[in-house]
Amino acid sequence: MNKSILTRMLEWFTLHPQSHGMSYWQHLKFAWSVAAQLVMSVTVFGLHGIVPAFKIPKSLDFEATIYYLECKNKEVEIYEVAPSS
């Protein structure tokens, strides 16, 4: 049975989030929050590379970034086991 083009397009936006127990909007918020954190970290490290005297804030150093990503990964694990609402 052929799926309509609209159905296939909607699946592009919903299948992956659903496989992690999230709605599209929850997934978007999650992904953008991770992206924003990484953009800030990359920017600070890039500035530090150009101007070594520029200090990297503790909230964006390697340890803090790794901790942030580990916490976000745990959020995904919680979504995956939590019942859908």
C-alpha positions in Angstrom: 0.0 0.0 0.0 1.4 3.4 -1.0 1.6 6.1 1.6 0.7 9.6 0.5 3.4 12.1 0.0 2.0 14.1 2.9 2.1 11.1 5.2 5.7 10.3 4.3 6.7 14.0 4.9 5.1 14.0 8.3 7.0 10.8 9.2 10.3 12.6 8.5 9.3 14.9 11.5 7.7 12.4 13.8 9.2 8.9 13.6 12.6 9.7 15.1 11.2 11.7 18.1 8.5 9.0 18.7 11.2 6.3 18.8 12.7 8.2 21.7 9.3 8.8 23.4 9.1 12.5 22.5 6.8 14.7 20.5 8.2 16.7 17.7 8.2 19.8 19.9 9.9 18.1 22.8 12.5 16.8 20.4 13.0 20.2 18.8 13.4 21.9 22.3 15.9 19.2 23.3 18.0 19.3 20.2 18.1 23.2 20.2 19.1 23.3 23.8 22.0 20.9 23.1 22.9 22.9 20.0 22.9 26.2 21.8 25.2 24.9 24.6 27.6 23.4 22.0 27.6 26.6 19.9 28.5 28.7 23.0 31.2 26.2 24.0 32.7 26.1 20.4 32.6 29.9 20.2 34.5 30.3 23.5 37.1 27.7 22.6 37.5 29.4 19.2 38.1 32.7 20.8 40.5 31.1 23.2 42.4 29.6 20.3 42.8 33.0 18.7 43.4 34.9 21.9 45.0 32.5 24.5 44.6 35.1 27.2 40.8 34.8 26.8 39.7 32.5 29.7 37.2 29.8 29.2 34.4 30.1 31.7 34.0 27.1 34.0 30.4 26.6 32.7 31.7 26.0 29.2 34.9 24.1 29.8 35.4 20.4 28.8 34.2 19.0 32.1 31.1 21.2 32.2 30.2 20.4 28.6 30.7 16.7 29.1 28.5 16.8 32.3 25.8 18.8 30.4 25.8 16.2 27.6 25.6 13.3 30.0 22.7 14.9 31.8 20.9 15.6 28.5 21.5 11.9 27.5 19.9 10.8 30.7 16.9 13.0 29.9 16.5 11.0 26.6 16.7 7.8 28.5 13.9 9.0 30.8 11.7 9.9 27.9 12.3 6.5 26.3 11.1 4.6 29.4 8.3 7.0 30.5 4.8 6.3 29.2 3.6 8.6 26.5 1.1 11.2 27.4 
